[in-house]
Amino acid sequence: MLRWRDASRAGGPLEKHRSQVEAVIALLGVGVADARARLTDGRGDDVPGRVLDLHHVWDFYRSRLILRHVRGYRRYLDVADEIAWECYRQVPDLPGTRPKEPPLVGFGRAASPRAHRRGSAYHDLLPRGGIHTREGREAAARLPFPVVDVPWYFGSHLPALLTVAHETAHHVDDDCGLGEEIRRRVAAAGLPPDRTVHWERWAGEAFADVCAAVACGPAYAVVLTELLDTEQDVDERDFDGPHPPPAFRVGLADAAARAVGCTAARKGADHDPETGAVADALLTGGWSGLHGKSLPGLLAPAGPPAADAAEGAVRLLAGGPSRCSSATGVVAAAALAFQRDPVAYERQAAGERAVAEVLRLRVPGTRAAGPPDPAAHSAYRRAHAAAGDAVLAALDATAGADDTFRRERAGATADPTRRTGRTGDGR
C-alpha cells in the first residue's frame, strides 16, 4: 500500500487521486492491523480466508487505479476524471462538513454508464468468484468515495465521455442531499397534474441531464441522441422507472442548454414547453442544498470563458486545437466535430488531438479543495476506518466460515484436478 501512497504524491502518476488512495489505505488498513493481531494472539488459522477476501475487496480499487499506468487507457480515464472534477470541484468547498474525495471514473461491465454512490455496498461490482468466506459477499459494505463506471467501448469514442457529467451530477445530488429539493422544484414547474406525476418520478435523472447540459452545452444533447434510440414509439407506461423516455431526455438537455445562453446544436431541435418548464424550474435561482448557488454557478468551467464549442469543432476538423479552456469544452467540441463530419473527424485524428489538449489543460499537482483542515482530515480517516470495521464485521458475521475455507483449501490441495476446476470455471 505504501507504493500506492507514493504514486499519489505530487508529481506521481496518481497525484490526482491522492484523497481516494488515502481513503482506501485507511479502509484496508483496519483489516491489515486485524490480521497482524490475529497472527500474534493465537488466531492465525483465521487469517488466510480473511486476507483473500480483503484482497478481493482491494481488487475493486486496484483494477481501477492500475489502468492509469497503462497509456492507452490512462489518457481516456484522465480525460474522464477531468470532466468529473470540473462538475464536482466546488462541492468540497461548500460550507459545512463536505466529502473531499471526488468521483473516480473506471470501466465497468454494464452497457451504459453507472454512478455508484458514496457509502453504498459494492459487492455486486466485484469480479466474479474469489470470495472465500460466505461473509465475504457482504464485505464490500461501504464505498468510501463515489465511483462512475463507463462501458469499455467509451475508451475508443471520446464524445461519449460527456455522459460522465451526468453521472457526476448524481454524486452532487447525493453528497449535497438535494433529492427532496429536486422533487419540490419539479413539482412546482407548473405542469398539468397528469404530467407532473411522470416528472416527479424522473426528477433525479432530469436533474442529472440538466447539470450535464449546463456543464457541456448543446453537445450533451448530441451525445444523448447518438447513444439513445430517440426514434422509438414510446408508451410512457414502459418508462415507469427513473429515466424519462429518450426523446424527452434529449429535449430537456436542449432546453437546459438554451436556458443558459447556448444555441441548439441538433438539427431540427425545437422548443418543447414541457421540457422547458422542467429545465427552468431546476435552473432558476439558488439551491439551499448548495448554500445559495445556482446550477450554472456551481457548474461553470474554471478559468476564462471557454471558446464556443461549435467554433472549436471547426478548428478540430481543420487540424488545429479547439482552443476551449476546459475539459468539458474540448470534449464538447470533439462531439460536435464528430456529429458534423465523422469522416473528417477520423481523418484528422480529432479525438486523439482533443485528448492531448485536455491533458495539456490539467493543472499539475494533487487536487485540493480549500486549505488543509487537520481536524477534518482526521474525521475523514475515522470515517474510512469505520468502513474498514464494517468489512471486518461482515467477515466475522457467521461463525465457522473460516473453517469452511480451510476444508475447501485442504481438499483443493489434495486434489489438483479440483483446484484447476475452481480456477478455470470462472464462477
SVG drawing of the C-alpha trace seen along z (x, -y; Angstrom):
<svg xmlns="http://www.w3.org/2000/svg" viewBox="-53 -35 60 70">
<polyline fill="none" stroke="black" stroke-width="0.4" points="0.0,0.0 2.9,-2.3 3.8,-2.1 0.3,-3.3 0.6,-6.2 3.9,-7.2 2.3,-7.1 -0.4,-9.5 2.0,-12.2 2.5,-15.4 4.4,-14.6 3.4,-10.9 1.4,-9.1 -1.7,-9.0 -1.3,-12.5 -4.9,-13.4 -6.2,-10.5 -4.4,-11.3 -7.6,-11.6 -9.0,-8.4 -5.9,-6.4 -5.7,-7.6 -9.4,-6.6 -8.6,-3.0 -5.5,-2.8 -7.5,-3.8 -10.2,-1.3 -8.0,1.7 -5.5,0.7 -8.1,1.8 -8.1,5.3 -4.3,5.4 -4.0,4.5 -6.6,7.1 -4.7,9.8 -1.4,8.9 -3.1,9.0 -4.5,12.5 -1.1,13.8 0.3,12.8 -2.6,13.8 -3.1,17.5 -5.9,16.9 -3.6,17.3 -5.7,20.0 -8.4,17.4 -6.1,15.2 -5.9,16.9 -9.5,16.7 -9.9,13.2 -6.8,11.9 -8.1,13.4 -11.4,11.6 -9.6,8.4 -7.6,8.8 -10.8,9.3 -12.2,6.1 -8.9,4.3 -9.1,5.6 -12.1,3.4 -9.9,0.3 -6.7,1.7 -8.2,2.6 -9.5,-1.0 -6.2,-2.6 -3.8,-0.3 -5.3,-1.1 -3.9,-4.6 -0.5,-3.1 -1.4,-1.8 -1.1,-4.6 -3.9,-3.6 -6.4,-3.6 -4.8,-6.3 -5.4,-9.1 -9.1,-8.5 -9.5,-7.9 -7.6,-11.1 -10.0,-13.0 -13.0,-11.4 -11.6,-12.3 -11.2,-15.9 -14.8,-16.1 -15.9,-14.6 -13.7,-17.0 -14.9,-20.1 -18.5,-19.1 -17.7,-18.3 -14.9,-20.6 -17.0,-23.2 -18.8,-20.7 -15.9,-20.1 -15.7,-23.9 -19.3,-24.4 -19.8,-25.5 -20.1,-22.7 -18.5,-19.3 -18.3,-18.0 -16.7,-14.9 -13.4,-15.7 -13.0,-12.8 -14.2,-13.4 -15.7,-10.6 -13.3,-8.1 -14.0,-7.0 -13.4,-3.5 -14.5,-0.9 -17.4,1.4 -19.2,4.4 -22.5,2.6 -23.5,1.4 -24.3,-2.1 -22.6,-4.5 -23.4,-4.0 -22.9,-6.1 -22.2,-4.2 -22.8,-6.5 -20.5,-7.1 -21.4,-4.8 -23.2,-2.2 -22.4,1.5 -20.4,2.6 -20.2,6.4 -22.0,6.8 -19.3,4.7 -16.5,7.1 -15.0,9.6 -16.9,12.9 -15.6,15.6 -12.8,15.4 -14.9,14.9 -13.5,17.5 -15.9,16.9 -19.6,16.6 -19.5,13.3 -17.1,12.0 -20.2,11.5 -21.1,8.6 -17.5,7.4 -17.8,4.6 -20.1,2.8 -19.4,-0.9 -17.9,-2.6 -15.5,-5.3 -15.9,-7.7 -18.2,-8.0 -17.4,-5.9 -18.5,-6.4 -18.3,-3.3 -18.4,-3.7 -18.6,-1.0 -15.2,0.2 -16.0,-1.0 -16.1,-4.6 -12.3,-4.3 -12.3,-4.5 -15.0,-7.1 -14.2,-10.4 -17.6,-12.2 -19.3,-9.5 -17.3,-10.7 -19.6,-13.7 -22.0,-11.3 -19.6,-11.4 -21.0,-14.8 -24.5,-13.2 -23.2,-10.6 -21.2,-13.1 -24.4,-15.2 -25.9,-12.2 -23.0,-12.4 -23.6,-16.1 -27.2,-15.2 -26.2,-12.5 -23.3,-14.3 -25.3,-17.6 -28.6,-15.9 -30.6,-17.6 -33.2,-14.8 -36.2,-16.5 -35.3,-19.9 -35.2,-18.5 -38.6,-16.9 -40.1,-20.1 -38.8,-22.1 -40.1,-19.7 -43.5,-19.6 -43.6,-23.4 -42.7,-23.6 -46.3,-24.4 -47.1,-21.2 -50.5,-19.7 -51.0,-17.1 -51.0,-14.1 -47.6,-15.3 -46.2,-16.2 -46.6,-12.7 -44.3,-11.4 -41.6,-14.2 -41.6,-13.7 -40.7,-10.0 -38.0,-11.1 -36.8,-14.0 -33.3,-12.7 -32.4,-11.8 -33.8,-15.1 -31.6,-16.9 -28.5,-15.0 -29.4,-15.7 -29.8,-19.4 -26.5,-19.6 -24.7,-17.8 -26.2,-20.2 -25.1,-23.2 -21.6,-21.8 -21.2,-20.6 -23.6,-22.8 -25.6,-21.5 -23.1,-18.8 -24.5,-16.8 -27.9,-16.5 -25.9,-15.5 -24.3,-12.6 -27.6,-11.5 -29.1,-11.4 -26.2,-9.2 -26.4,-6.9 -30.2,-6.6 -32.9,-5.4 -34.8,-8.6 -36.9,-7.4 -38.8,-4.7 -42.5,-4.9 -42.7,-5.4 -45.6,-4.4 -44.7,-6.2 -46.1,-3.2 -43.0,-1.4 -40.9,-4.1 -42.1,-3.7 -38.5,-3.7 -36.3,-6.7 -35.4,-7.7 -37.6,-9.8 -38.1,-8.4 -35.1,-9.1 -36.7,-11.9 -37.7,-13.7 -34.1,-13.5 -32.7,-15.0 -35.4,-17.7 -34.6,-18.5 -30.9,-18.7 -31.6,-21.1 -33.9,-23.2 -31.3,-23.5 -28.5,-24.4 -30.7,-27.2 -31.7,-28.4 -28.0,-29.2 -27.5,-31.0 -26.4,-28.3 -27.9,-27.7 -29.2,-24.3 -26.6,-22.1 -29.0,-19.4 -30.6,-19.8 -34.3,-20.3 -34.3,-20.8 -37.4,-22.7 -38.6,-24.2 -40.9,-21.9 -42.9,-23.7 -42.8,-20.8 -39.1,-20.1 -38.5,-23.9 -40.6,-24.3 -38.7,-21.5 -35.3,-22.9 -36.3,-26.4 -37.5,-25.0 -34.1,-23.4 -32.0,-26.3 -33.8,-29.3 -32.3,-30.7 -30.1,-29.3 -30.4,-25.9 -30.5,-25.7 -28.5,-22.4 -25.8,-24.3 -25.8,-27.2 -27.4,-29.5 -25.5,-28.6 -27.4,-28.1 -26.6,-25.2 -24.8,-27.5 -22.9,-29.0 -21.8,-25.5 -21.0,-24.0 -19.4,-27.0 -16.0,-26.0 -13.0,-27.3 -10.7,-29.9 -11.5,-32.3 -14.7,-31.8 -14.4,-28.8 -14.3,-29.3 -17.6,-28.4 -17.6,-24.6 -19.1,-24.9 -16.1,-27.1 -13.8,-24.6 -15.3,-21.8 -14.5,-23.7 -10.9,-24.1 -10.6,-20.4 -11.9,-19.4 -9.3,-21.8 -6.5,-20.0 -6.0,-22.6 -6.7,-22.7 -10.3,-23.6 -8.9,-26.4 -11.5,-25.7 -10.4,-26.3 -11.9,-23.4 -12.1,-19.6 -15.8,-19.7 -15.4,-22.4 -12.8,-20.5 -14.7,-17.2 -17.9,-19.1 -16.1,-20.5 -15.0,-16.9 -18.6,-15.7 -19.8,-18.5 -17.0,-17.8 -17.9,-14.1 -21.6,-15.0 -20.7,-17.4 -18.3,-15.2 -17.4,-11.7 -15.0,-11.0 -13.0,-14.2 -13.1,-13.6 -11.3,-10.3 -9.0,-11.5 -7.8,-14.5 -7.5,-12.3 -9.6,-14.9 -10.4,-12.7 -6.7,-12.0 -5.8,-15.6 -8.7,-16.6 -7.5,-14.2 -4.0,-15.7 -5.5,-19.2 -7.4,-18.3 -4.3,-16.8 -2.4,-20.0 -5.0,-22.0 -4.6,-19.9 -3.0,-21.8 0.0,-19.9 -0.2,-18.7 -2.7,-17.0 -6.3,-18.1 -7.2,-20.1 -10.4,-21.8 -9.5,-24.8 -6.8,-25.0 -5.9,-21.8 -8.0,-21.2 -6.3,-18.8 -9.5,-18.2 -11.5,-17.5 -8.7,-15.2 -8.9,-13.2 -12.6,-12.9 -12.3,-11.6 -9.8,-9.0 -12.1,-7.9 -15.0,-7.6 -12.9,-5.4 -11.6,-3.3 -15.3,-2.8 -15.8,-1.4 -12.9,1.0 -14.6,2.0 -17.7,2.7 -15.7,5.0 -14.4,6.9 -17.8,7.2 -19.1,8.7 -16.2,11.2 -17.0,12.1 -20.7,12.4 -21.0,16.2 -19.0,18.4 -17.2,21.3 -16.9,19.8 -13.1,19.8 -13.3,23.5 -15.2,24.0 -12.5,22.2 -9.8,24.3 -11.6,27.5 -12.0,26.3 -8.3,25.3 -7.2,28.7 -9.4,30.5 -8.1,28.4 -4.5,29.1 -5.1,32.8 -6.9,32.9 -5.1,30.9 -7.9,31.6 -10.4,29.9 -8.2,26.9 -7.8,26.5 -11.5,26.7 -12.1,24.0 -9.7,21.7 -10.8,22.4 -14.6,22.2 -14.6,18.5 -17.6,18.7"/>
</svg>
